[in-house]
Amino acid sequence: MRRRGLNKIWTLALALLIALGAMGVTYGAWTDEIYIDGSLYTGDINASVTCNGPCPDSAYITCAPVPNEPMQLTFTLKDAVAGETYSCNFLINNLDVDEEVDFESLPIKRDSVTLSPDTYPGITASVINLPADPQIEPGHSAGGTVEIVVDSGITPPQSLVYTLEVTVKRWNK
């Protein structure tokens, strides 16, 4: 009878040893680390700023893109009259697809819109009519207006040049 008691103990010990071994294998598999090297392409933006048709006062103010700068426009005011206000519209475009590299654009957010130089003596230039929401979806545009106010009683220079620069960033930054 003594032998049967030892068989049960050895059986129990063997079962315990197998259980501990299984736990060790499971723990070892659970703590394995996997390293993956590679790159992930999440998309890019394709934006530009353009003149929005001819300026209403085209005899006085013109709009032209700055060469090789897709986010800059030049506004030139010639033969301005004292006491007058001149304006010209522009568009910030989120182009849907860039055909050169074949990708779809991501939504963009207008980061800043600056006009320089911001003043000449007696002349104030500003950007107005920007939409409250700075986000622009792919394939859409948002407009704004460059407004130049010439104070009465001054003699403005024959030609005034302003540069509009727009910066955008990905909408989730």
C-alpha positions in Angstrom: 0.0 0.0 0.0 2.9 2.2 0.5 3.7 2.0 -3.1 0.3 3.3 -4.2 0.8 6.5 -2.1 4.2 7.1 -3.8 2.6 6.6 -7.2 0.1 9.3 -6.5 2.8 11.6 -5.3 5.0 10.9 -8.3 1.9 11.4 -10.6 1.0 14.6 -8.9 4.7 15.8 -9.1 4.9 14.9 -12.8 1.6 16.7 -13.5 2.9 19.8 -11.6 6.1 19.6 -13.6 4.2 19.5 -16.9 2.0 22.4 -15.8 5.0 24.5 -14.8 6.7 23.7 -18.1 3.6 24.7 -20.1 3.4 28.0 -18.1 7.0 28.7 -18.9 6.5 28.1 -22.7 3.4 30.3 -22.6 5.2 33.1 -20.7 8.1 32.9 -23.1 5.9 33.2 -26.1 4.0 36.1 -24.5 7.1 38.1 -23.8 8.6 37.8 -27.3 9.4 41.0 -29.0 8.9 41.6 -32.7 10.8 44.4 -34.5 9.5 45.6 -37.9 11.6 48.0 -40.0 9.9 49.9 -42.8 8.3 53.1 -43.7 4.7 54.3 -43.7 3.4 56.8 -46.2 0.4 58.7 -44.7 -0.1 61.2 -47.5 0.9 64.8 -48.3 -0.6 68.1 -49.1 -0.9 69.8 -52.5 -1.9 73.4 -52.1 -1.5 76.7 -54.0 -2.8 80.3 -53.8 -4.2 81.9 -57.0 -5.8 85.1 -58.1 -9.6 84.9 -58.1 -10.2 86.2 -61.6 -9.5 89.8 -62.6 -9.6 92.4 -59.8 -12.7 94.5 -59.8 -10.6 97.7 -60.1 -8.3 96.1 -62.7 -7.4 99.6 -64.1 -5.6 100.2 -60.7 -4.8 96.9 -59.0 -3.5 93.7 -60.5 -2.7 90.2 -59.1 0.0 87.9 -60.3 1.6 84.7 -59.0 5.2 84.9 -57.8 7.3 82.6 -60.1 8.3 79.3 -58.5 6.4 80.1 -55.2 3.0 78.4 -55.3 2.0 80.1 -52.0 2.7 83.7 -52.9 0.9 86.4 -55.0 2.0 89.9 -55.9 -0.6 92.7 -55.8 0.4 95.9 -57.6 -1.5 99.1 -57.2 -0.8 101.8 -59.8 -1.9 105.4 -60.0 -3.9 105.2 -56.8 -6.3 108.0 -56.0 -6.4 109.5 -52.5 -9.5 108.6 -50.4 -10.2 105.4 -52.4 -10.3 101.7 -51.4 -9.0 99.0 -53.7 -9.6 95.3 -53.4 -8.7 92.1 -55.1 -9.7 88.5 -54.3 -7.6 85.4 -54.0 -8.1 81.7 -53.4 -6.3 79.2 -51.2 -6.6 75.9 -53.1 -6.3 72.3 -51.8 -5.7 70.5 -55.1 -7.3 67.1 -55.1 -4.5 65.2 -56.9 -0.9 65.9 -57.7 -0.5 64.3 -61.1 3.3 64.5 -61.1 3.6 62.1 -58.1 0.1 60.5 -58.3 -1.2 61.0 -54.8 -4.4 62.4 -53.3 -4.1 65.4 -51.1 -4.9 65.4 -47.4 -7.2 68.1 -45.8 -5.2 71.3 -45.0 -5.5 74.0 -42.5 -4.7 77.6 -43.2 -1.8 78.5 -40.9 -1.0 82.1 -41.7 -1.8 84.7 -44.3 0.6 87.7 -44.3 0.8 90.7 -46.5 4.1 92.7 -46.8 5.0 95.4 -46.5 1.9 96.0 -44.3 1.9 99.8 -44.6 3.1 102.7 -46.6 2.6 106.1 -45.0 -1.1 107.0 -45.3 -1.9 103.7 -47.0 -3.2 100.6 -45.1 -3.2 97.1 -46.7 -4.9 94.2 -45.0 -6.4 90.8 -45.7 -10.1 90.5 -45.1 -13.0 88.1 -45.7 -11.1 84.9 -44.7 -13.5 82.1 -43.7 -13.7 81.5 -39.9 -12.9 77.8 -40.4 -9.3 77.4 -41.5 -9.7 73.8 -42.8 -9.9 73.1 -46.6 -10.9 69.7 -47.9 -9.2 68.2 -50.9 -10.6 69.6 -54.2 -11.9 72.7 -52.4 -10.8 76.3 -52.1 -11.3 79.2 -49.6 -11.1 82.8 -50.6 -10.0 86.0 -49.2 -9.5 89.6 -50.2 -6.6 92.0 -50.2 -7.9 95.5 -49.4 -5.8 98.6 -49.8 -7.1 101.9 -48.4 -5.5 105.1 -49.5 -6.1 107.9 -47.0 -7.5 111.2 -48.3 -5.1 114.1 -48.3 -2.0 112.2 -49.3 -0.3 111.7 -52.6 0.3 108.0 -53.0 3.4 106.7 -54.9 2.8 105.9 -58.5 3.2 102.2 -57.9 2.7 100.1 -54.7 3.6 96.4 -54.5 2.4 94.0 -51.9 3.3 90.3 -51.5 0.7 87.9 -50.1 2.2 84.8 -48.5 0.0 81.9 -47.4 1.2 79.0 -45.3 -0.8 75.8 -44.8 -0.3 72.7 -42.8 -1.9 69.3 -42.6 -5.2 69.6 -40.8 -4.3 67.3 -38.0 -1.1 69.2 -36.9 
